């Protein structure tokens, strides 16, 4: 993809088609403009006291990782009719261009005027905007071309703007470089893929590395509210996943797009995927509650209080996870790496699609090693590859399967392991989960839920003992049925004897009705 193939203003153009041109940039009353960074924290400054350059420069957000940018909200705050008429006090007296009003500039050329201001050439807006049909934001980015002994700026369609002919080369180069500051894209919350040139900045700030792996680096950051549709009330917290190789990116992009089509409340929904030159990103909302393990650890002593609301919430979320997994399996998609760390807890997320109750929402993520199977039968001639699976939660067929492909019932074993730990937390608390893991290690070095002694495999004796204890100690309706479901339908050695996702959903709905009678 060449740099010129992407039109950074396309998200703005799509927005403009749904709103009036006055709303292409957010209004100056946006509550988010002061939240974007220390550079953008000051209140609006009277243009008679500070130059347009100073006001714009103050709002530029610096980001060494993804490029400096000027948020659209900041542009809307500064480039107003009032600013223009204050910046050019002679405007109202002489009406220098009868066909060019300050209102038209605000509607059609906010970005152009901002670039000119950053080059301290703002008075040239009248010549540029009045030339032919005028230089507007829709013409950006302009290309730098050699013209004899000097450089010229032309639109992608090849249109030259003669008003630039009087500019010095250093001024031309300033416009070319500064234009990228205003072209950070708007991300629509619909999982679109955005290819762009390497010069285009991404609208992220406050980026901090939270994890680094073989295939990707994950950052926590923020996205200005003016750069996301639908517009947020605050600058959303986001996870930015940057991939080292295009191969890994394309694989996860395909997975995310397939999951996006399901539109399920307990399956991860991404904001966008981006190819910026030779860099690759997936953008998602930040899971402020961490993962399921973090949730258990933050609430270590539920068993002492037995809060009924939290108890019901736990079963509601387990049912939601089962239904989300059923939706995946219905589309022929196996997760392949289910574990508590891959179940995210959105407690007070900025994602407008998530409806939060008192305790938030659990969502299945990282379907990164799943495959969409286009053949209905479980029997395949090629083995489905998996990587980086946490071995404690993998099924026994990982040891005994040989070259046989793993079926979707592989996920059922992992669900059983996760739900068993959920039951332990409900009855005994967080420390009991860790103690249970240590007991499993007596029979399996990797703390698996099965014991493998080549060539035989059986349920880990520590698991059998724990299931018996759970049955004896379960104090109420719901837990007893959950333990029976785990033992009879999920943690079962033979994959064919495990419940399919549809049967699991139906059985869990029966448990849910018992937990919430009436």
DRENDOGU-669090 format. One record per residue (C-alpha): x, y, z negated. Coordinates in pm, whole numbers, plus 50000, padded with zeros to 5 digits. Layout:
<r X="X" Y="Y" Z="Z"/>
...
This chain:
<r X="50000" Y="50000" Z="50000"/>
<r X="50162" Y="50329" Z="50110"/>
<r X="50135" Y="50633" Z="49884"/>
<r X="49917" Y="50815" Z="50130"/>
<r X="49655" Y="50539" Z="50133"/>
<r X="49492" Y="50650" Z="49809"/>
<r X="49283" Y="50960" Z="49771"/>
<r X="49310" Y="51055" Z="49401"/>
<r X="49005" Y="51277" Z="49418"/>
<r X="48777" Y="50990" Z="49522"/>
<r X="48645" Y="50932" Z="49166"/>
<r X="48567" Y="51304" Z="49151"/>
<r X="48395" Y="51286" Z="49487"/>
<r X="48178" Y="50996" Z="49368"/>
<r X="48094" Y="51190" Z="49057"/>
<r X="48007" Y="51496" Z="49259"/>
<r X="47763" Y="51297" Z="49470"/>
<r X="47560" Y="51222" Z="49156"/>
<r X="47590" Y="51561" Z="48993"/>
<r X="47596" Y="51921" Z="49103"/>
<r X="47932" Y="52056" Z="49209"/>
<r X="47940" Y="52266" Z="48893"/>
<r X="47959" Y="51944" Z="48694"/>
<r X="48245" Y="51788" Z="48891"/>
<r X="48464" Y="51888" Z="48602"/>
<r X="48315" Y="51877" Z="48251"/>
<r X="48176" Y="52195" Z="48108"/>
<r X="48399" Y="52417" Z="47899"/>
<r X="48189" Y="52331" Z="47594"/>
<r X="48318" Y="51970" Z="47591"/>
<r X="48396" Y="51870" Z="47232"/>
<r X="48687" Y="51653" Z="47348"/>
<r X="48915" Y="51917" Z="47488"/>
<r X="49080" Y="51980" Z="47152"/>
<r X="49135" Y="51612" Z="47081"/>
<r X="49358" Y="51508" Z="47368"/>
<r X="49700" Y="51579" Z="47214"/>
<r X="49898" Y="51838" Z="47028"/>
<r X="49937" Y="52016" Z="47360"/>
<r X="49559" Y="52041" Z="47397"/>
<r X="49460" Y="52111" Z="47040"/>
<r X="49438" Y="52489" Z="47053"/>
<r X="49114" Y="52670" Z="47114"/>
<r X="49039" Y="52861" Z="47430"/>
<r X="49265" Y="53163" Z="47469"/>
<r X="49153" Y="53498" Z="47606"/>
<r X="49303" Y="53527" Z="47954"/>
<r X="49377" Y="53895" Z="47897"/>
<r X="49629" Y="53796" Z="47626"/>
<r X="49802" Y="53505" Z="47805"/>
<r X="49881" Y="53437" Z="48168"/>
<r X="49700" Y="53164" Z="48358"/>
<r X="50032" Y="52980" Z="48381"/>
<r X="50076" Y="52981" Z="48003"/>
<r X="49723" Y="52862" Z="47939"/>
<r X="49748" Y="52578" Z="48189"/>
<r X="50100" Y="52476" Z="48085"/>
<r X="49985" Y="52453" Z="47724"/>
<r X="49727" Y="52188" Z="47824"/>
<r X="49956" Y="51962" Z="48028"/>
<r X="49991" Y="51622" Z="47859"/>
<r X="50337" Y="51472" Z="47891"/>
<r X="50368" Y="51097" Z="47939"/>
<r X="50701" Y="50950" Z="48041"/>
<r X="50544" Y="50608" Z="48105"/>
<r X="50256" Y="50691" Z="48339"/>
<r X="50314" Y="51053" Z="48441"/>
<r X="50232" Y="51401" Z="48312"/>
<r X="49880" Y="51524" Z="48384"/>
<r X="49641" Y="51812" Z="48328"/>
<r X="49308" Y="51672" Z="48201"/>
<r X="49002" Y="51764" Z="48403"/>
<r X="48834" Y="51883" Z="48088"/>
<r X="49117" Y="52130" Z="48030"/>
<r X="49089" Y="52254" Z="48389"/>
<r X="48716" Y="52307" Z="48340"/>
<r X="48780" Y="52492" Z="48016"/>
<r X="49026" Y="52734" Z="48176"/>
<r X="48913" Y="52773" Z="48538"/>
<r X="48581" Y="52954" Z="48497"/>
<r X="48411" Y="53246" Z="48665"/>
<r X="48495" Y="53455" Z="48360"/>
<r X="48862" Y="53357" Z="48382"/>
<r X="48882" Y="53445" Z="48750"/>
<r X="48720" Y="53783" Z="48706"/>
<r X="48942" Y="53857" Z="48405"/>
<r X="49253" Y="53736" Z="48589"/>
<r X="49174" Y="53958" Z="48888"/>
<r X="49016" Y="54272" Z="48737"/>
<r X="49002" Y="54434" Z="49080"/>
<r X="48782" Y="54152" Z="49212"/>
<r X="48446" Y="54303" Z="49115"/>
<r X="48550" Y="54648" Z="49227"/>
<r X="48661" Y="54566" Z="49579"/>
<r X="48495" Y="54226" Z="49646"/>
<r X="48808" Y="54146" Z="49844"/>
<r X="48655" Y="53852" Z="50027"/>
<r X="48290" Y="53877" Z="50111"/>
<r X="48280" Y="53508" Z="50208"/>
<r X="48467" Y="53393" Z="49897"/>
<r X="48315" Y="53429" Z="49552"/>
<r X="48458" Y="53334" Z="49215"/>
<r X="48164" Y="53097" Z="49172"/>
<r X="48257" Y="52916" Z="49496"/>
<r X="48616" Y="52879" Z="49381"/>
<r X="48499" Y="52728" Z="49051"/>
<r X="48270" Y="52486" Z="49232"/>
<r X="48506" Y="52376" Z="49509"/>
<r X="48867" Y="52461" Z="49423"/>
<r X="48925" Y="52436" Z="49049"/>
<r X="49220" Y="52206" Z="49102"/>
<r X="49373" Y="52423" Z="49375"/>
<r X="49356" Y="52731" Z="49153"/>
<r X="49508" Y="52536" Z="48864"/>
<r X="49802" Y="52431" Z="49087"/>
<r X="49850" Y="52789" Z="49201"/>
<r X="49842" Y="52905" Z="48840"/>
<r X="50112" Y="52653" Z="48745"/>
<r X="50322" Y="52793" Z="49033"/>
<r X="50238" Y="53151" Z="48925"/>
<r X="50082" Y="53208" Z="49268"/>
<r X="49718" Y="53232" Z="49161"/>
<r X="49648" Y="53544" Z="49366"/>
<r X="49695" Y="53335" Z="49683"/>
<r X="49367" Y="53156" Z="49612"/>
<r X="49176" Y="53416" Z="49812"/>
<r X="49380" Y="53369" Z="50131"/>
<r X="49383" Y="52989" Z="50103"/>
<r X="49017" Y="52952" Z="50014"/>
<r X="48907" Y="53196" Z="50285"/>
<r X="49115" Y="53036" Z="50562"/>
<r X="48875" Y="52859" Z="50798"/>
<r X="48658" Y="52639" Z="50579"/>
<r X="48910" Y="52693" Z="50302"/>
<r X="49152" Y="52481" Z="50101"/>
<r X="48945" Y="52290" Z="49846"/>
<r X="49002" Y="52008" Z="49600"/>
<r X="48880" Y="51761" Z="49862"/>
<r X="49196" Y="51828" Z="50067"/>
<r X="49428" Y="51719" Z="49785"/>
<r X="49687" Y="51578" Z="49779"/>
<r X="49865" Y="51778" Z="50047"/>
<r X="50160" Y="51623" Z="50227"/>
<r X="50501" Y="51788" Z="50257"/>
<r X="50628" Y="51792" Z="50614"/>
<r X="50932" Y="51944" Z="50777"/>
<r X="50858" Y="52210" Z="51037"/>
<r X="51178" Y="52323" Z="51198"/>
<r X="51394" Y="52485" Z="50932"/>
<r X="51119" Y="52501" Z="50671"/>
<r X="50861" Y="52279" Z="50500"/>
<r X="50485" Y="52299" Z="50542"/>
<r X="50191" Y="52157" Z="50348"/>
<r X="49924" Y="51974" Z="50545"/>
<r X="49614" Y="51772" Z="50455"/>
<r X="49594" Y="51399" Z="50517"/>
<r X="49395" Y="51478" Z="50829"/>
<r X="49684" Y="51686" Z="50962"/>
<r X="49533" Y="52029" Z="50897"/>
<r X="49786" Y="52305" Z="50832"/>
<r X="49701" Y="52604" Z="50616"/>
<r X="49865" Y="52911" Z="50771"/>
<r X="49852" Y="53102" Z="50445"/>
<r X="50143" Y="52885" Z="50327"/>
<r X="50365" Y="53018" Z="50610"/>
<r X="50456" Y="53324" Z="50405"/>
<r X="50570" Y="53110" Z="50111"/>
<r X="50934" Y="53034" Z="50035"/>
<r X="51046" Y="52671" Z="50045"/>
<r X="51086" Y="52665" Z="49668"/>
<r X="50723" Y="52779" Z="49631"/>
<r X="50604" Y="52516" Z="49878"/>
<r X="50789" Y="52247" Z="49683"/>
<r X="50642" Y="52377" Z="49358"/>
<r X="50287" Y="52337" Z="49491"/>
<r X="50366" Y="51988" Z="49622"/>
<r X="50506" Y="51873" Z="49286"/>
<r X="50252" Y="52046" Z="49062"/>
<r X="49950" Y="51916" Z="49257"/>
<r X="49994" Y="51569" Z="49103"/>
<r X="49922" Y="51711" Z="48758"/>
<r X="49557" Y="51773" Z="48852"/>
<r X="49501" Y="51444" Z="49036"/>
<r X="49482" Y="51189" Z="48752"/>
<r X="49181" Y="50973" Z="48846"/>
<r X="48847" Y="50932" Z="48674"/>
<r X="48787" Y="50571" Z="48562"/>
<r X="48434" Y="50440" Z="48602"/>
<r X="48326" Y="50184" Z="48342"/>
<r X="48239" Y="49923" Z="48597"/>
<r X="48565" Y="49733" Z="48641"/>
<r X="48675" Y="49888" Z="48968"/>
<r X="49020" Y="49834" Z="49116"/>
<r X="49213" Y="50152" Z="49197"/>
<r X="49517" Y="50140" Z="49428"/>
<r X="49721" Y="50459" Z="49421"/>
<r X="50058" Y="50605" Z="49511"/>
<r X="50342" Y="50618" Z="49266"/>
<r X="50322" Y="50998" Z="49225"/>
<r X="49965" Y="50994" Z="49094"/>
<r X="49961" Y="51014" Z="48712"/>
<r X="49738" Y="50800" Z="48495"/>
<r X="49516" Y="50984" Z="48244"/>
<r X="49656" Y="50823" Z="47927"/>
<r X="49817" Y="50973" Z="47618"/>
<r X="49934" Y="50872" Z="47270"/>
<r X="50060" Y="50544" Z="47417"/>
<r X="50232" Y="50308" Z="47174"/>
<r X="50360" Y="49956" Z="47243"/>
<r X="50170" Y="49701" Z="47032"/>
<r X="50296" Y="49378" Z="47189"/>
<r X="50544" Y="49264" Z="47449"/>
<r X="50536" Y="48926" Z="47617"/>
<r X="50683" Y="48742" Z="47912"/>
<r X="50413" Y="48852" Z="48157"/>
<r X="50298" Y="49188" Z="48020"/>
<r X="50333" Y="49471" Z="47771"/>
<r X="50027" Y="49597" Z="47584"/>
<r X="49993" Y="49960" Z="47476"/>
<r X="49737" Y="50129" Z="47257"/>
<r X="49642" Y="50472" Z="47387"/>
<r X="49367" Y="50723" Z="47452"/>
<r X="49177" Y="50827" Z="47761"/>
<r X="49041" Y="51184" Z="47784"/>
<r X="48662" Y="51179" Z="47784"/>
<r X="48663" Y="51383" Z="48105"/>
<r X="48835" Y="51094" Z="48283"/>
<r X="48578" Y="50821" Z="48223"/>
<r X="48225" Y="50764" Z="48355"/>
<r X="47986" Y="50760" Z="48180"/>
<r X="48141" Y="51046" Z="47990"/>
<r X="48224" Y="50964" Z="47628"/>
<r X="48159" Y="51182" Z="47325"/>
<r X="48519" Y="51138" Z="47211"/>
<r X="48842" Y="51043" Z="47382"/>
<r X="48810" Y="50662" Z="47393"/>
<r X="49074" Y="50437" Z="47240"/>
<r X="49199" Y="50198" Z="47505"/>
<r X="49427" Y="49900" Z="47555"/>
<r X="49664" Y="49939" Z="47851"/>
<r X="49810" Y="49613" Z="47975"/>
<r X="50108" Y="49656" Z="48206"/>
<r X="50225" Y="49357" Z="48410"/>
<r X="50581" Y="49283" Z="48509"/>
<r X="50494" Y="49092" Z="48826"/>
<r X="50216" Y="49133" Z="49081"/>
<r X="50146" Y="48758" Z="49064"/>
<r X="50038" Y="48775" Z="48699"/>
<r X="49841" Y="49093" Z="48761"/>
<r X="49647" Y="48948" Z="49055"/>
<r X="49563" Y="48641" Z="48854"/>
<r X="49422" Y="48838" Z="48561"/>
<r X="49249" Y="49088" Z="48790"/>
<r X="49058" Y="48802" Z="48953"/>
<r X="48961" Y="48664" Z="48612"/>
<r X="48846" Y="49002" Z="48485"/>
<r X="48641" Y="49066" Z="48798"/>
<r X="48470" Y="48728" Z="48768"/>
<r X="48389" Y="48791" Z="48401"/>
<r X="48269" Y="49144" Z="48480"/>
<r X="48006" Y="49000" Z="48714"/>
<r X="47860" Y="48796" Z="48426"/>
<r X="47797" Y="49117" Z="48226"/>
<r X="47768" Y="48923" Z="47899"/>
<r X="47786" Y="49109" Z="47564"/>
<r X="48026" Y="48852" Z="47415"/>
<r X="48267" Y="48841" Z="47711"/>
<r X="48534" Y="49106" Z="47759"/>
<r X="48450" Y="49386" Z="48004"/>
<r X="48739" Y="49589" Z="48145"/>
<r X="48733" Y="49954" Z="48247"/>
<r X="48957" Y="49926" Z="48552"/>
<r X="49256" Y="49761" Z="48711"/>
<r X="49515" Y="49986" Z="48871"/>
<r X="49801" Y="49941" Z="49112"/>
<r X="50025" Y="50248" Z="49088"/>
<r X="50305" Y="50199" Z="49336"/>
<r X="50486" Y="49890" Z="49211"/>
<r X="50329" Y="49904" Z="48863"/>
<r X="50017" Y="49708" Z="48768"/>
<r X="49768" Y="49777" Z="48488"/>
<r X="49448" Y="49649" Z="48333"/>
<r X="49257" Y="49901" Z="48121"/>
<r X="49018" Y="49787" Z="47846"/>
<r X="48855" Y="49939" Z="47542"/>
<r X="49055" Y="49896" Z="47223"/>
<r X="48933" Y="49630" Z="46979"/>
<r X="48950" Y="49839" Z="46663"/>
<r X="48879" Y="49539" Z="46439"/>
<r X="49163" Y="49328" Z="46578"/>
<r X="49076" Y="48962" Z="46628"/>
<r X="48880" Y="48697" Z="46441"/>
<r X="49181" Y="48609" Z="46225"/>
<r X="49213" Y="48975" Z="46127"/>
<r X="48844" Y="48983" Z="46034"/>
<r X="48880" Y="48679" Z="45809"/>
<r X="49189" Y="48827" Z="45647"/>
<r X="49020" Y="49163" Z="45583"/>
<r X="48732" Y="48984" Z="45412"/>
<r X="48916" Y="48711" Z="45218"/>
<r X="48661" Y="48651" Z="44943"/>
<r X="48323" Y="48631" Z="45116"/>
<r X="48261" Y="48303" Z="44934"/>
<r X="48253" Y="48493" Z="44602"/>
<r X="47985" Y="48740" Z="44708"/>
<r X="47784" Y="48544" Z="44966"/>
<r X="47638" Y="48859" Z="45121"/>
<r X="47333" Y="48744" Z="45312"/>
<r X="47367" Y="49008" Z="45581"/>
<r X="47723" Y="48905" Z="45661"/>
<r X="47629" Y="48536" Z="45651"/>
<r X="47356" Y="48591" Z="45910"/>
<r X="47590" Y="48808" Z="46119"/>
<r X="47846" Y="48526" Z="46131"/>
<r X="47593" Y="48281" Z="46272"/>
<r X="47462" Y="48543" Z="46512"/>
<r X="47815" Y="48598" Z="46644"/>
<r X="47888" Y="48227" Z="46672"/>
<r X="47571" Y="48189" Z="46877"/>
<r X="47679" Y="48482" Z="47094"/>
<r X="48019" Y="48323" Z="47155"/>
<r X="47853" Y="47993" Z="47250"/>
<r X="47622" Y="48172" Z="47494"/>
<r X="47916" Y="48363" Z="47640"/>
<r X="48107" Y="48039" Z="47691"/>
<r X="47798" Y="47885" Z="47852"/>
<r X="47788" Y="48178" Z="48097"/>
<r X="48153" Y="48112" Z="48185"/>
<r X="48100" Y="47740" Z="48233"/>
<r X="47790" Y="47796" Z="48446"/>
<r X="48014" Y="47979" Z="48694"/>
<r X="48264" Y="47695" Z="48694"/>
<r X="48510" Y="47889" Z="48480"/>
<r X="48703" Y="47724" Z="48199"/>
<r X="48863" Y="47952" Z="47940"/>
<r X="49147" Y="47713" Z="47859"/>
<r X="49298" Y="47902" Z="47564"/>
<r X="49026" Y="47953" Z="47305"/>
<r X="49163" Y="48041" Z="46962"/>
<r X="49078" Y="48295" Z="46689"/>
<r X="49342" Y="48535" Z="46826"/>
<r X="49157" Y="48546" Z="47159"/>
<r X="48826" Y="48641" Z="46999"/>
<r X="48832" Y="49018" Z="46954"/>
<r X="48644" Y="49210" Z="46686"/>
<r X="48494" Y="49537" Z="46808"/>
<r X="48388" Y="49708" Z="46487"/>
<r X="48332" Y="50068" Z="46595"/>
<r X="48448" Y="50050" Z="46952"/>
<r X="48427" Y="50336" Z="47201"/>
<r X="48283" Y="50099" Z="47461"/>
<r X="47931" Y="50229" Z="47540"/>
<r X="47821" Y="49878" Z="47641"/>
<r X="47876" Y="49733" Z="47294"/>
<r X="47590" Y="49774" Z="47048"/>
<r X="47738" Y="49766" Z="46702"/>
<r X="47558" Y="49647" Z="46393"/>
<r X="47692" Y="49678" Z="46043"/>
<r X="47979" Y="49437" Z="46109"/>
<r X="48051" Y="49485" Z="46480"/>
<r X="48070" Y="49233" Z="46765"/>
<r X="48294" Y="48935" Z="46844"/>
<r X="48400" Y="48908" Z="47207"/>
<r X="48587" Y="48636" Z="47397"/>
<r X="48897" Y="48777" Z="47568"/>
<r X="49212" Y="48665" Z="47746"/>
<r X="49054" Y="48428" Z="47990"/>
<r X="49401" Y="48450" Z="48140"/>
<r X="49466" Y="48082" Z="48199"/>
<r X="49121" Y="47985" Z="48314"/>
<r X="49043" Y="47887" Z="48670"/>
<r X="48723" Y="47930" Z="48864"/>
<r X="48641" Y="47589" Z="49005"/>
<r X="48471" Y="47597" Z="49342"/>
<r X="48407" Y="47220" Z="49332"/>
<r X="48120" Y="47120" Z="49107"/>
<r X="48265" Y="46783" Z="49007"/>
<r X="48499" Y="46767" Z="48713"/>
<r X="48726" Y="46532" Z="48909"/>
<r X="49003" Y="46714" Z="49092"/>
<r X="49301" Y="46594" Z="49289"/>
<r X="49520" Y="46882" Z="49178"/>
<r X="49594" Y="46941" Z="48815"/>
<r X="49477" Y="47272" Z="48678"/>
<r X="49778" Y="47448" Z="48534"/>
<r X="49773" Y="47610" Z="48192"/>
<r X="50032" Y="47817" Z="48013"/>
<r X="50089" Y="47962" Z="47667"/>
<r X="49807" Y="47769" Z="47500"/>
<r X="49825" Y="47778" Z="47121"/>
<r X="49881" Y="47410" Z="47051"/>
<r X="49693" Y="47395" Z="46720"/>
<r X="49361" Y="47440" Z="46903"/>
<r X="49427" Y="47236" Z="47216"/>
<r X="49240" Y="46910" Z="47267"/>
<r X="49399" Y="46564" Z="47253"/>
<r X="49387" Y="46534" Z="47632"/>
<r X="49685" Y="46772" Z="47629"/>
<r X="49881" Y="46471" Z="47498"/>
<r X="49703" Y="46187" Z="47675"/>
<r X="49569" Y="46341" Z="47995"/>
<r X="49878" Y="46296" Z="48208"/>
<r X="49814" Y="46445" Z="48551"/>
<r X="49437" Y="46445" Z="48514"/>
<r X="49273" Y="46789" Z="48541"/>
<r X="49116" Y="46920" Z="48223"/>
<r X="48741" Y="46960" Z="48229"/>
<r X="48540" Y="47244" Z="48083"/>
<r X="48475" Y="47020" Z="47782"/>
<r X="48835" Y="47095" Z="47690"/>
<r X="48695" Y="47427" Z="47561"/>
<r X="48447" Y="47241" Z="47340"/>
<r X="48725" Y="47096" Z="47125"/>
<r X="48871" Y="47444" Z="47074"/>
<r X="48529" Y="47582" Z="46981"/>
<r X="48497" Y="47307" Z="46721"/>
<r X="48833" Y="47401" Z="46568"/>
<r X="48741" Y="47771" Z="46554"/>
<r X="48396" Y="47706" Z="46405"/>
<r X="48546" Y="47470" Z="46147"/>
<r X="48776" Y="47748" Z="46029"/>
<r X="48475" Y="47982" Z="46028"/>
<r X="48293" Y="47736" Z="45798"/>
<r X="48599" Y="47708" Z="45571"/>
<r X="48615" Y="48087" Z="45544"/>
<r X="48243" Y="48106" Z="45463"/>
<r X="48273" Y="47845" Z="45185"/>
<r X="48622" Y="47889" Z="45044"/>
<r X="48775" Y="48214" Z="45173"/>
<r X="49072" Y="48314" Z="45387"/>
<r X="49345" Y="48146" Z="45183"/>
<r X="49173" Y="47811" Z="45234"/>
<r X="49224" Y="47843" Z="45612"/>
<r X="49600" Y="47869" Z="45565"/>
<r X="49600" Y="47581" Z="45316"/>
<r X="49405" Y="47367" Z="45564"/>
<r X="49663" Y="47442" Z="45832"/>
<r X="49942" Y="47319" Z="45605"/>
<r X="49754" Y="46996" Z="45531"/>
<r X="49714" Y="46928" Z="45904"/>
<r X="50090" Y="46956" Z="45947"/>
<r X="50134" Y="46644" Z="45734"/>
<r X="49998" Y="46446" Z="46030"/>
<r X="50082" Y="46679" Z="46321"/>
<r X="50390" Y="46904" Z="46343"/>
<r X="50191" Y="47158" Z="46545"/>
<r X="49897" Y="47151" Z="46300"/>
<r X="49669" Y="47002" Z="46567"/>
<r X="49323" Y="46876" Z="46477"/>
<r X="49420" Y="46530" Z="46604"/>
<r X="49700" Y="46289" Z="46519"/>
<r X="49897" Y="46145" Z="46810"/>
<r X="50100" Y="45828" Z="46770"/>
<r X="50189" Y="45720" Z="47121"/>
<r X="49983" Y="45574" Z="47279"/>
<r X="49695" Y="45624" Z="47034"/>
<r X="49522" Y="45942" Z="46930"/>
<r X="49271" Y="45996" Z="46651"/>
<r X="49118" Y="46276" Z="46445"/>
<r X="49374" Y="46427" Z="46207"/>
<r X="49305" Y="46270" Z="45862"/>
<r X="49325" Y="46618" Z="45707"/>
<r X="49041" Y="46726" Z="45937"/>
<r X="48828" Y="46426" Z="45842"/>
<r X="48882" Y="46498" Z="45473"/>
<r X="48795" Y="46865" Z="45519"/>
<r X="48476" Y="46785" Z="45710"/>
<r X="48370" Y="46556" Z="45426"/>
<r X="48437" Y="46830" Z="45171"/>
<r X="48244" Y="47084" Z="45377"/>
<r X="47942" Y="46853" Z="45396"/>
<r X="47948" Y="46802" Z="45019"/>
<r X="47994" Y="47171" Z="44936"/>
<r X="47765" Y="47332" Z="45195"/>
<r X="47517" Y="47519" Z="44975"/>
<r X="47249" Y="47617" Z="45223"/>
<r X="47069" Y="47552" Z="45546"/>
<r X="47284" Y="47642" Z="45841"/>
<r X="47622" Y="47540" Z="45709"/>
<r X="47531" Y="47173" Z="45681"/>
<r X="47401" Y="47170" Z="46038"/>
<r X="47710" Y="47361" Z="46156"/>
<r X="47945" Y="47103" Z="46002"/>
<r X="47745" Y="46817" Z="46157"/>
<r X="47760" Y="46988" Z="46496"/>
<r X="48137" Y="47028" Z="46468"/>
<r X="48193" Y="46664" Z="46368"/>
<r X="47947" Y="46500" Z="46607"/>
<r X="47962" Y="46715" Z="46919"/>
<r X="48284" Y="46917" Z="46929"/>
<r X="48584" Y="46766" Z="46750"/>
<r X="48546" Y="46436" Z="46934"/>
<r X="48842" Y="46254" Z="47088"/>
<r X="48680" Y="46154" Z="47420"/>
<r X="48593" Y="46461" Z="47631"/>
<r X="48289" Y="46284" Z="47780"/>
<r X="48143" Y="46246" Z="47431"/>
<r X="48161" Y="46618" Z="47354"/>
<r X="47864" Y="46843" Z="47411"/>
<r X="47850" Y="47043" Z="47731"/>
<r X="47812" Y="47418" Z="47693"/>
<r X="47438" Y="47407" Z="47767"/>
<r X="47373" Y="47139" Z="47505"/>
<r X="47588" Y="47326" Z="47253"/>
<r X="47390" Y="47644" Z="47317"/>
<r X="47058" Y="47465" Z="47263"/>
<r X="47174" Y="47300" Z="46940"/>
<r X="47315" Y="47622" Z="46803"/>
<r X="46991" Y="47802" Z="46878"/>
<r X="46818" Y="47544" Z="46658"/>
<r X="47065" Y="47619" Z="46379"/>
<r X="47006" Y="47992" Z="46427"/>
<r X="46632" Y="47946" Z="46387"/>
<r X="46691" Y="47766" Z="46056"/>
<r X="46925" Y="48040" Z="45933"/>
<r X="46669" Y="48309" Z="46020"/>
<r X="46325" Y="48154" Z="45964"/>
<r X="46029" Y="48367" Z="46066"/>
